[in-house]
Amino acid sequence: MCDDLDKAANLISKECQHLIYNFKYNMTHYPLFDEAVIKYCSNDITLSHECESFAGVHGSGRLVICLYDHLPNITDPTCRYFINQVQVVAFNDWRLTEYFVEACKPDIGIFECGRLDDDNQAILHEPGAVISCLSQKHNLLAPQCRKEIFRLAEMQSDDYHLDRALYFACRDEREHLCGYVASGNGRVYRCLYEQTSNYMMSPACRKEVRRRQSLVVANVKTDAPLIRACSNEIHEYNKCSVDPDEDDQKSSLVKLLLCLEEILKLGRNSSINFS
């Protein structure tokens, strides 16, 4: 329902949009919401000391964020589904992503990617527009904001639905150019990357796809499927490792691909397939 209302943002009043925002914010910060998270994800919460520490702090919204950070390690399908559904709501509105707000508020003002009015009420925007705006300027952002932009992009990398700006800009292209591609594991992203020169792709979609590609080139961690596919080689050959605490220059896609290509040239046994 919330997703359908977001799609109709231009058709409903500002007052109604603000009520929708308040509903989503209250939902993700309501103590009973954390109880629902614990209900669906109790087993996986106990496997992470970090997430377990948030289990007793009801109403902060940090428990679900922590679980999403550890999504690759979540084993319960019910928990994975629940967290993914919640994150669709959060990615639709940057103000629901607490760490992002704290890290990027100055840059949001500097680059005019969004603002708050005098009553500190968030002014409405297109879904994902603030994150899209900042990510286009990732090389100019303060370190703490750039880190959050890349972290969010990494969280979005399996499912194009979570990159809300790209999702809304490329709905027709998804249907007409990539309709045969199943969602998940970054497959829709890859299909759209391959279609950027297609005359049927709209300028708005092409802009968002190229923005996404620039993030991957700058920081390969934002292509989680690639990291998973090459995980054995990355861990076995230490110089190919991607350090999550390094800046984007040292975690670039070019650096990783050159390193892995060198391994192949040396004739090492490898499961990498670049085709």
C-alpha positions in Angstrom: 0.0 0.0 0.0 2.8 2.5 0.9 4.6 1.7 -2.3 1.4 2.4 -4.3 1.0 5.7 -2.6 4.6 6.7 -3.3 4.1 6.0 -7.0 1.1 8.4 -6.9 3.1 11.2 -5.1 2.4 13.7 -7.8 -1.3 13.1 -7.6 -1.9 13.6 -3.9 -1.7 16.7 -1.7 1.4 17.8 0.3 -0.7 17.3 3.5 -1.5 13.8 2.5 2.1 13.0 1.6 3.2 14.3 5.0 0.7 12.0 6.7 2.1 9.1 4.7 5.7 10.1 5.8 4.6 10.3 9.5 2.9 6.9 9.2 6.1 5.3 7.8 8.3 7.0 10.3 6.1 6.0 13.3 5.9 2.5 12.0 9.6 1.9 11.8 10.2 3.6 15.2 7.3 2.1 17.1 8.3 -0.2 19.9 5.9 -2.9 18.7 7.7 -2.8 15.3 10.8 -4.0 17.0 8.8 -6.8 18.7 7.7 -7.9 15.2 11.4 -7.9 14.1 12.3 -10.0 17.0 9.4 -12.4 16.3 10.5 -13.0 12.7 14.2 -12.8 13.2 14.9 -14.1 16.7 17.3 -16.8 15.6 19.4 -14.5 13.4 19.5 -11.8 16.0 21.2 -14.1 18.5 23.9 -14.9 15.9 25.0 -11.2 15.8 26.3 -9.6 19.0 25.9 -6.2 17.4 22.2 -6.7 16.4 21.5 -8.4 19.7 22.6 -5.3 21.5 19.8 -3.3 19.8 17.1 -5.9 20.6 16.5 -4.2 23.9 16.4 -0.7 22.5 12.8 -0.5 21.3 11.8 2.4 19.1 15.2 3.4 17.7 14.8 1.6 14.3 18.4 0.5 14.6 17.6 -3.2 15.0 16.2 -3.6 11.5 19.1 -1.5 10.0 21.6 -3.8 11.8 19.9 -6.9 10.4 19.9 -5.5 6.9 23.7 -4.8 7.3 24.0 -8.5 8.0 21.5 -9.7 5.4 24.0 -12.0 3.6 24.4 -14.0 6.8 20.6 -14.3 7.6 19.6 -17.9 7.3 15.8 -17.7 8.0 13.8 -17.1 4.8 11.0 -15.5 6.8 13.4 -13.0 8.4 15.0 -12.2 5.0 11.6 -11.5 3.4 10.5 -9.3 6.4 13.7 -7.2 6.4 13.6 -6.8 2.6 10.0 -5.6 2.7 10.8 -3.1 5.5 13.8 -1.7 3.6 11.7 -0.9 0.6 9.9 1.5 2.8 13.1 2.9 4.2 14.9 3.4 0.9 11.8 5.2 -0.4 12.5 7.9 2.1 16.0 8.9 3.2 14.7 10.4 6.4 13.9 6.9 7.7 17.5 5.8 7.4 18.9 7.1 10.7 22.7 6.8 10.1 22.4 8.3 6.7 20.6 11.3 8.0 23.2 11.9 10.7 26.1 11.5 8.2 24.7 13.4 5.2 22.7 16.3 6.6 25.4 18.9 5.9 26.0 17.6 2.4 22.3 17.5 1.6 22.3 21.3 2.3 25.6 22.0 0.5 24.6 20.3 -2.7 20.9 21.3 -2.4 19.7 17.7 -2.6 16.9 18.3 -0.1 16.0 20.5 2.8 13.9 20.9 5.9 11.5 23.7 6.4 11.4 26.2 9.3 9.2 23.8 11.3 11.7 21.0 10.8 9.1 19.2 8.7 10.6 17.3 5.8 9.6 18.7 2.4 8.5 15.9 0.1 10.5 14.7 -2.9 10.5 12.1 -5.5 11.3 8.6 -4.1 15.1 8.1 -3.8 15.8 11.5 -5.1 18.0 12.7 -2.3 20.2 9.5 -2.3 20.4 9.7 -6.1 21.4 13.4 -6.0 24.2 12.8 -3.4 25.5 9.7 -5.1 26.0 11.6 -8.4 28.4 13.8 -6.4 30.0 11.0 -4.3 33.6 12.2 -5.0 32.8 15.6 -3.5 31.0 14.4 -0.3 32.4 14.5 3.2 34.0 11.2 4.1 31.3 10.1 6.6 28.5 10.9 4.0 30.4 9.2 1.2 30.8 6.1 3.4 27.0 6.0 4.0 26.2 6.5 0.3 28.4 3.5 -0.6 26.9 1.5 2.3 23.4 2.1 1.0 24.4 1.4 -2.6 25.9 -1.9 -1.4 22.6 -2.7 0.4 20.7 -2.0 -2.8 23.0 -4.0 -5.1 21.0 -7.3 -5.1 17.6 -5.9 -5.8 17.0 -3.0 -8.2 13.7 -2.3 -6.4 15.7 -0.9 -3.5 17.4 1.8 -5.6 14.2 3.8 -5.7 15.3 6.5 -8.1 16.5 4.0 -10.7 13.4 1.8 -10.1 11.0 4.6 -10.8 13.0 6.0 -13.7 13.4 2.6 -15.4 10.0 1.0 -15.0 9.2 0.9 -18.7 12.8 -0.3 -19.6 12.5 -3.0 -17.0 9.4 -4.2 -18.7 10.3 -3.8 -22.4 14.1 -4.3 -22.4 14.7 -6.6 -19.4 11.3 -8.3 -19.0 12.9 -11.7 -19.5 15.3 -11.2 -16.6 14.3 -12.5 -13.1 14.8 -10.0 -10.2 17.5 -10.7 -7.6 21.3 -11.1 -7.4 21.8 -7.9 -9.4 20.5 -9.4 -12.7 18.2 -6.4 -13.6 21.0 -3.9 -13.0 23.3 -5.9 -15.3 20.6 -6.0 -18.0 20.0 -2.3 -17.8 23.8 -1.7 -17.9 23.9 -3.6 -21.2 21.0 -1.5 -22.6 22.4 2.0 -22.0 23.1 2.5 -25.8 19.6 1.3 -26.7 17.6 4.1 -28.3 14.5 2.8 -26.4 16.0 3.7 -23.1 14.7 7.1 -21.8 17.2 9.8 -20.8 15.9 9.7 -17.2 16.6 5.9 -17.0 19.9 6.2 -18.7 21.0 8.9 -16.2 20.1 6.7 -13.2 21.8 3.6 -14.7 25.0 5.6 -15.4 24.9 7.0 -11.9 24.7 3.4 -10.6 27.6 2.4 -12.8 29.7 5.2 -11.6 29.2 4.1 -8.0 30.3 0.5 -8.8 33.4 1.9 -10.7 34.3 4.0 -7.7 33.6 1.4 -5.0 33.3 -2.3 -6.1 31.6 -3.2 -2.8 28.4 -1.6 -4.3 28.3 -4.7 -6.7 27.7 -7.3 -4.0 27.0 -10.1 -6.6 30.4 -9.6 -8.1 32.1 -9.7 -4.7 30.3 -12.9 -3.8 31.2 -14.5 -7.2 34.9 -13.7 -6.6 34.9 -14.2 -2.8 37.2 -17.2 -2.9 39.9 -15.4 -5.0 39.5 -12.2 -3.0 40.1 -14.0 0.3 42.8 -16.4 -1.0 44.9 -13.6 -2.6 45.2 -11.0 0.0 46.3 -8.2 -2.3 42.9 -8.4 -4.1 41.0 -7.8 -0.8 38.5 -5.0 -0.6 38.9 -3.2 2.7 35.5 -1.7 3.8 37.4 1.0 5.7 39.4 2.2 2.8 38.4 5.1 0.7 36.8 4.6 -2.7 40.0 5.0 -4.7 41.5 1.9 -3.0 38.3 -0.1 -3.4 37.7 0.7 -7.1 36.4 -1.8 -9.6 39.4 -1.3 -11.8 41.8 -2.2 -9.0 39.9 -5.4 -8.2 39.6 -6.5 -11.9 43.3 -5.8 -12.6 44.2 -7.9 -9.6 42.0 -10.8 -10.5 43.2 -10.7 -14.1 46.8 -10.9 -12.9 45.8 -14.1 -11.0 44.4 -15.6 -14.2 47.5 -14.7 -16.2 49.7 -16.5 -13.6 47.7 -19.6 -14.3 46.4 -20.1 -10.8 43.4 -22.5 -10.4 40.5 -20.1 -10.3 36.7 -20.3 -10.5 36.5 -16.8 -12.0 34.6 -16.4 -15.2 34.7 -13.0 -16.8 32.5 -13.9 -19.8 
